[in-house]
């Protein structure tokens, strides 16, 4: 058995601290308080002597020059509860915990065209992006009465959305879908075709493979030039996934405050809630709704309300994907998200399996600001289309087996007469773009005459 001399151990620690000092010239300001790691159970670490406030970042020295970043998530019985922001392999009992005085990422115009992780560190092989606004210094919540009203439409290049579910600048909308129904592909279409000045993409808790695919295939060089991608994939610790969503929102806020129109795409809000659930349960919070502690669902409106219009010319139009488990639209995250968003677009598995893309269920979807950003003729055409779709759905089984008799229902008769035009309107190739004007004209063209079956 090898016995480590305390003096030798202290000397090694001093050398490590000196090495840190060489990397950080203002090390006395950079590290302002130290403690020791006393306990590690599951996702939670307990430190003693490191009195830091909630949300503060710390560094844990693992030996051999390696450090693990962590964040304060609570405190109890004289100990500070931490959660790692990266993989915690190599942590040892009594490891030194150092409170950071600075060192957080700073957001600026340099972030455009970049791919970063949840800590703002570069993933694209280049130097870390620079800026002036600290990423953890979120501005205060917007006064509800000072928000600019939503009056201008936002073109997303998808005919069914532009025509029947028109979005407005500053709207927050959910994209509800089960797995494998095409939500990521639809997000890619909107990313390429939008007229927003800046696109911020938060890939939170999704497959790591999708990060490279989204950057190289979906965005491409031209799309990436006006975009910033924040990636916290599924194998990242839960706190990193949570941080990634907040960082993407902070980047969007930075460009909105500069007067620009920002499209914030977050995939997915469900994984953000899952990360909150893991953290809440790990810190001892009792589960409440289907295993979700109260704090996990309480974070959803806190995140969503940061998007939208402010009191200046800039805006954040946010689209959050919501992964519905088992296609259950009433599960807790979907239900909570629907209550705080300005509308929802539902993707149907049955429509996707029929071969139609995008698989938008028009009857189950709604944009709560459409009347504010469209004219009366478009609204009337959209309501008429909904009525025909509802009538067709009601008699679908009879139509399929040939038992429906013409003349039984006027709306169903009209839907059958115009069905080929309705299908053509709702169907769109992934590389095709349909702007606001062409979508409106295509919608109204459905009803120009009696149509043909």
Secondary structure as GFF3:
##gff-version 3
##sequence-region A 1 453
A	DSSP	alpha_helix	6	23	.	.	.	ID=ss1
A	DSSP	alpha_helix	27	30	.	.	.	ID=ss2
A	DSSP	beta_strand	31	41	.	.	.	ID=ss3
A	DSSP	beta_strand	44	48	.	.	.	ID=ss4
A	DSSP	beta_strand	57	63	.	.	.	ID=ss5
A	DSSP	beta_strand	66	76	.	.	.	ID=ss6
A	DSSP	beta_strand	79	84	.	.	.	ID=ss7
A	DSSP	beta_strand	96	100	.	.	.	ID=ss8
A	DSSP	beta_strand	106	107	.	.	.	ID=ss9
A	DSSP	three_ten_helix	109	111	.	.	.	ID=ss10
A	DSSP	beta_strand	114	116	.	.	.	ID=ss11
A	DSSP	beta_strand	133	134	.	.	.	ID=ss12
A	DSSP	three_ten_helix	144	146	.	.	.	ID=ss13
A	DSSP	beta_strand	153	154	.	.	.	ID=ss14
A	DSSP	alpha_helix	159	164	.	.	.	ID=ss15
A	DSSP	beta_strand	167	168	.	.	.	ID=ss16
A	DSSP	beta_strand	172	177	.	.	.	ID=ss17
A	DSSP	alpha_helix	183	193	.	.	.	ID=ss18
A	DSSP	beta_strand	198	204	.	.	.	ID=ss19
A	DSSP	alpha_helix	208	213	.	.	.	ID=ss20
A	DSSP	pi_helix	214	219	.	.	.	ID=ss21
A	DSSP	alpha_helix	220	225	.	.	.	ID=ss22
A	DSSP	beta_strand	227	232	.	.	.	ID=ss23
A	DSSP	alpha_helix	238	257	.	.	.	ID=ss24
A	DSSP	beta_strand	261	267	.	.	.	ID=ss25
A	DSSP	alpha_helix	269	282	.	.	.	ID=ss26
A	DSSP	beta_strand	287	289	.	.	.	ID=ss27
A	DSSP	beta_strand	292	293	.	.	.	ID=ss28
A	DSSP	alpha_helix	294	304	.	.	.	ID=ss29
A	DSSP	beta_strand	308	309	.	.	.	ID=ss30
A	DSSP	beta_strand	315	323	.	.	.	ID=ss31
A	DSSP	three_ten_helix	325	327	.	.	.	ID=ss32
A	DSSP	alpha_helix	332	340	.	.	.	ID=ss33
A	DSSP	beta_strand	343	346	.	.	.	ID=ss34
A	DSSP	alpha_helix	349	353	.	.	.	ID=ss35
A	DSSP	beta_strand	366	367	.	.	.	ID=ss36
A	DSSP	alpha_helix	370	373	.	.	.	ID=ss37
A	DSSP	alpha_helix	376	394	.	.	.	ID=ss38
A	DSSP	alpha_helix	396	401	.	.	.	ID=ss39
A	DSSP	alpha_helix	410	417	.	.	.	ID=ss40
A	DSSP	alpha_helix	419	426	.	.	.	ID=ss41
A	DSSP	alpha_helix	436	445	.	.	.	ID=ss42
###
